[in-house]
Amino acid sequence: MGYPPSGRRVGWAGCGLFTFDEDLIADLWVLGDLEELEGQLQGDER
C-alpha cells in the first residue's frame, strides 16, 4: 500500500469466502475494512 515499515502491529478484521470444485479450492474472495487498515498504517489512533 506504499507505506514504509514501522514495526507496529496492526489488526484487520476480514472474511475469506471459498468456492470448491469437488475437494479443491476453485476461488477465494477476501473481504475486509481497508479504510481501517490504511488508517492504522498512517498512524491514526482508531
Jmol script that loads the backbone (N, CA, C; Angstrom):
load data "model"
ATOM      1  N   MET A   1       0.823  -1.195   0.000  1.00  0.00           N
ATOM      2  CA  MET A   1       0.000   0.000   0.000  1.00  0.00           C
ATOM      3  C   MET A   1       0.865   1.257   0.000  1.00  0.00           C
ATOM      4  N   GLY A   2       2.169   1.102  -0.090  1.00  0.00           N
ATOM      5  CA  GLY A   2       3.046   2.244  -0.242  1.00  0.00           C
ATOM      6  C   GLY A   2       3.529   2.897   1.046  1.00  0.00           C
ATOM      7  N   TYR A   3       3.278   2.286   2.211  1.00  0.00           N
ATOM      8  CA  TYR A   3       3.724   2.863   3.482  1.00  0.00           C
ATOM      9  C   TYR A   3       5.023   2.197   3.910  1.00  0.00           C
ATOM     10  N   PRO A   4       5.946   2.988   4.471  1.00  0.00           N
ATOM     11  CA  PRO A   4       7.197   2.377   4.926  1.00  0.00           C
ATOM     12  C   PRO A   4       6.946   1.513   6.159  1.00  0.00           C
ATOM     13  N   PRO A   5       7.788   0.509   6.392  1.00  0.00           N
ATOM     14  CA  PRO A   5       7.622  -0.329   7.575  1.00  0.00           C
ATOM     15  C   PRO A   5       7.797   0.491   8.851  1.00  0.00           C
ATOM     16  N   SER A   6       6.967   0.190   9.860  1.00  0.00           N
ATOM     17  CA  SER A   6       7.039   0.933  11.116  1.00  0.00           C
ATOM     18  C   SER A   6       7.368   0.027  12.301  1.00  0.00           C
ATOM     19  N   GLY A   7       7.217  -1.286  12.139  1.00  0.00           N
ATOM     20  CA  GLY A   7       7.430  -2.206  13.239  1.00  0.00           C
ATOM     21  C   GLY A   7       6.235  -2.300  14.177  1.00  0.00           C
ATOM     22  N   ARG A   8       5.180  -1.530  13.915  1.00  0.00           N
ATOM     23  CA  ARG A   8       3.975  -1.563  14.752  1.00  0.00           C
ATOM     24  C   ARG A   8       3.053  -2.691  14.303  1.00  0.00           C
ATOM     25  N   ARG A   9       2.263  -3.206  15.237  1.00  0.00           N
ATOM     26  CA  ARG A   9       1.250  -4.211  14.896  1.00  0.00           C
ATOM     27  C   ARG A   9      -0.009  -3.508  14.420  1.00  0.00           C
ATOM     28  N   VAL A  10      -0.673  -4.140  13.483  1.00  0.00           N
ATOM     29  CA  VAL A  10      -1.984  -3.672  13.032  1.00  0.00           C
ATOM     30  C   VAL A  10      -2.953  -4.839  13.126  1.00  0.00           C
ATOM     31  N   GLY A  11      -4.214  -4.528  13.222  1.00  0.00           N
ATOM     32  CA  GLY A  11      -5.254  -5.556  13.223  1.00  0.00           C
ATOM     33  C   GLY A  11      -6.175  -5.332  12.041  1.00  0.00           C
ATOM     34  N   TRP A  12      -6.687  -6.414  11.505  1.00  0.00           N
ATOM     35  CA  TRP A  12      -7.567  -6.301  10.348  1.00  0.00           C
ATOM     36  C   TRP A  12      -8.637  -7.366  10.440  1.00  0.00           C
ATOM     37  N   ALA A  13      -9.880  -6.929  10.545  1.00  0.00           N
ATOM     38  CA  ALA A  13     -11.000  -7.868  10.568  1.00  0.00           C
ATOM     39  C   ALA A  13     -11.423  -8.153   9.131  1.00  0.00           C
ATOM     40  N   GLY A  14     -11.569  -9.407   8.818  1.00  0.00           N
ATOM     41  CA  GLY A  14     -11.951  -9.759   7.457  1.00  0.00           C
ATOM     42  C   GLY A  14     -12.596 -11.128   7.404  1.00  0.00           C
ATOM     43  N   CYS A  15     -12.926 -11.517   6.205  1.00  0.00           N
ATOM     44  CA  CYS A  15     -13.617 -12.782   5.986  1.00  0.00           C
ATOM     45  C   CYS A  15     -13.104 -13.386   4.682  1.00  0.00           C
ATOM     46  N   GLY A  16     -12.783 -14.653   4.713  1.00  0.00           N
ATOM     47  CA  GLY A  16     -12.394 -15.366   3.500  1.00  0.00           C
ATOM     48  C   GLY A  16     -13.549 -16.232   3.014  1.00  0.00           C
ATOM     49  N   LEU A  17     -13.925 -16.071   1.746  1.00  0.00           N
ATOM     50  CA  LEU A  17     -15.009 -16.863   1.158  1.00  0.00           C
ATOM     51  C   LEU A  17     -14.420 -17.782   0.084  1.00  0.00           C
ATOM     52  N   PHE A  18     -14.691 -19.050   0.223  1.00  0.00           N
ATOM     53  CA  PHE A  18     -14.136 -20.047  -0.680  1.00  0.00           C
ATOM     54  C   PHE A  18     -15.244 -20.706  -1.493  1.00  0.00           C
ATOM     55  N   THR A  19     -14.931 -21.049  -2.747  1.00  0.00           N
ATOM     56  CA  THR A  19     -15.776 -21.962  -3.513  1.00  0.00           C
ATOM     57  C   THR A  19     -14.915 -23.169  -3.875  1.00  0.00           C
ATOM     58  N   PHE A  20     -15.567 -24.302  -3.973  1.00  0.00           N
ATOM     59  CA  PHE A  20     -14.847 -25.546  -4.208  1.00  0.00           C
ATOM     60  C   PHE A  20     -15.300 -26.212  -5.500  1.00  0.00           C
ATOM     61  N   ASP A  21     -14.384 -26.881  -6.138  1.00  0.00           N
ATOM     62  CA  ASP A  21     -14.665 -27.761  -7.264  1.00  0.00           C
ATOM     63  C   ASP A  21     -14.275 -29.152  -6.785  1.00  0.00           C
ATOM     64  N   GLU A  22     -15.269 -29.914  -6.395  1.00  0.00           N
ATOM     65  CA  GLU A  22     -15.087 -31.197  -5.698  1.00  0.00           C
ATOM     66  C   GLU A  22     -14.320 -30.921  -4.406  1.00  0.00           C
ATOM     67  N   ASP A  23     -13.106 -31.451  -4.232  1.00  0.00           N
ATOM     68  CA  ASP A  23     -12.397 -31.217  -2.972  1.00  0.00           C
ATOM     69  C   ASP A  23     -11.228 -30.231  -3.124  1.00  0.00           C
ATOM     70  N   LEU A  24     -11.217 -29.450  -4.218  1.00  0.00           N
ATOM     71  CA  LEU A  24     -10.183 -28.441  -4.439  1.00  0.00           C
ATOM     72  C   LEU A  24     -10.781 -27.029  -4.356  1.00  0.00           C
ATOM     73  N   ILE A  25     -10.012 -26.100  -3.818  1.00  0.00           N
ATOM     74  CA  ILE A  25     -10.460 -24.700  -3.780  1.00  0.00           C
ATOM     75  C   ILE A  25     -10.424 -24.148  -5.202  1.00  0.00           C
ATOM     76  N   ALA A  26     -11.548 -23.611  -5.660  1.00  0.00           N
ATOM     77  CA  ALA A  26     -11.639 -23.040  -7.003  1.00  0.00           C
ATOM     78  C   ALA A  26     -11.458 -21.519  -6.978  1.00  0.00           C
ATOM     79  N   ASP A  27     -11.994 -20.856  -5.960  1.00  0.00           N
ATOM     80  CA  ASP A  27     -11.911 -19.395  -5.849  1.00  0.00           C
ATOM     81  C   ASP A  27     -11.776 -19.005  -4.388  1.00  0.00           C
ATOM     82  N   LEU A  28     -11.152 -17.841  -4.169  1.00  0.00           N
ATOM     83  CA  LEU A  28     -11.063 -17.258  -2.833  1.00  0.00           C
ATOM     84  C   LEU A  28     -11.310 -15.765  -2.955  1.00  0.00           C
ATOM     85  N   TRP A  29     -12.259 -15.270  -2.184  1.00  0.00           N
ATOM     86  CA  TRP A  29     -12.546 -13.838  -2.096  1.00  0.00           C
ATOM     87  C   TRP A  29     -12.286 -13.425  -0.656  1.00  0.00           C
ATOM     88  N   VAL A  30     -11.546 -12.335  -0.454  1.00  0.00           N
ATOM     89  CA  VAL A  30     -11.255 -11.839   0.883  1.00  0.00           C
ATOM     90  C   VAL A  30     -11.898 -10.469   1.023  1.00  0.00           C
ATOM     91  N   LEU A  31     -12.719 -10.320   2.052  1.00  0.00           N
ATOM     92  CA  LEU A  31     -13.400  -9.057   2.326  1.00  0.00           C
ATOM     93  C   LEU A  31     -12.888  -8.499   3.643  1.00  0.00           C
ATOM     94  N   GLY A  32     -12.699  -7.189   3.710  1.00  0.00           N
ATOM     95  CA  GLY A  32     -12.254  -6.570   4.943  1.00  0.00           C
ATOM     96  C   GLY A  32     -12.337  -5.058   4.853  1.00  0.00           C
ATOM     97  N   ASP A  33     -12.114  -4.411   5.972  1.00  0.00           N
ATOM     98  CA  ASP A  33     -12.206  -2.963   6.076  1.00  0.00           C
ATOM     99  C   ASP A  33     -10.859  -2.337   5.733  1.00  0.00           C
ATOM    100  N   LEU A  34     -10.637  -2.032   4.464  1.00  0.00           N
ATOM    101  CA  LEU A  34      -9.363  -1.468   4.026  1.00  0.00           C
ATOM    102  C   LEU A  34      -9.152  -0.049   4.542  1.00  0.00           C
ATOM    103  N   GLU A  35     -10.227   0.703   4.749  1.00  0.00           N
ATOM    104  CA  GLU A  35     -10.095   2.064   5.286  1.00  0.00           C
ATOM    105  C   GLU A  35      -9.523   2.029   6.700  1.00  0.00           C
ATOM    106  N   GLU A  36      -9.989   1.102   7.518  1.00  0.00           N
ATOM    107  CA  GLU A  36      -9.468   0.942   8.873  1.00  0.00           C
ATOM    108  C   GLU A  36      -7.992   0.541   8.834  1.00  0.00           C
ATOM    109  N   LEU A  37      -7.646  -0.400   7.972  1.00  0.00           N
ATOM    110  CA  LEU A  37      -6.259  -0.843   7.849  1.00  0.00           C
ATOM    111  C   LEU A  37      -5.372   0.310   7.408  1.00  0.00           C
ATOM    112  N   GLU A  38      -5.804   1.054   6.416  1.00  0.00           N
ATOM    113  CA  GLU A  38      -4.987   2.182   5.932  1.00  0.00           C
ATOM    114  C   GLU A  38      -4.818   3.241   7.020  1.00  0.00           C
ATOM    115  N   GLY A  39      -5.853   3.478   7.817  1.00  0.00           N
ATOM    116  CA  GLY A  39      -5.725   4.426   8.926  1.00  0.00           C
ATOM    117  C   GLY A  39      -4.657   3.981   9.917  1.00  0.00           C
ATOM    118  N   GLN A  40      -4.600   2.685  10.195  1.00  0.00           N
ATOM    119  CA  GLN A  40      -3.568   2.177  11.094  1.00  0.00           C
ATOM    120  C   GLN A  40      -2.177   2.332  10.493  1.00  0.00           C
ATOM    121  N   LEU A  41      -2.060   2.100   9.201  1.00  0.00           N
ATOM    122  CA  LEU A  41      -0.760   2.240   8.539  1.00  0.00           C
ATOM    123  C   LEU A  41      -0.296   3.692   8.516  1.00  0.00           C
ATOM    124  N   GLN A  42      -1.245   4.628   8.505  1.00  0.00           N
ATOM    125  CA  GLN A  42      -0.908   6.044   8.524  1.00  0.00           C
ATOM    126  C   GLN A  42      -0.602   6.524   9.940  1.00  0.00           C
ATOM    127  N   GLY A  43      -0.868   5.676  10.949  1.00  0.00           N
ATOM    128  CA  GLY A  43      -0.583   6.031  12.327  1.00  0.00           C
ATOM    129  C   GLY A  43      -1.762   6.609  13.064  1.00  0.00           C
ATOM    130  N   ASP A  44      -2.970   6.562  12.471  1.00  0.00           N
ATOM    131  CA  ASP A  44      -4.175   7.040  13.159  1.00  0.00           C
ATOM    132  C   ASP A  44      -4.445   6.152  14.370  1.00  0.00           C
ATOM    133  N   GLU A  45      -4.801   6.760  15.476  1.00  0.00           N
ATOM    134  CA  GLU A  45      -5.199   6.003  16.668  1.00  0.00           C
ATOM    135  C   GLU A  45      -6.711   5.821  16.626  1.00  0.00           C
ATOM    136  N   ARG A  46      -7.182   4.700  16.090  1.00  0.00           N
ATOM    137  CA  ARG A  46      -8.610   4.446  15.974  1.00  0.00           C
ATOM    138  C   ARG A  46      -9.050   3.473  17.007  1.00  0.00           C
TER     139      ARG A  46
END
end "model"
wireframe off; spacefill off
backbone 0.3
color backbone group
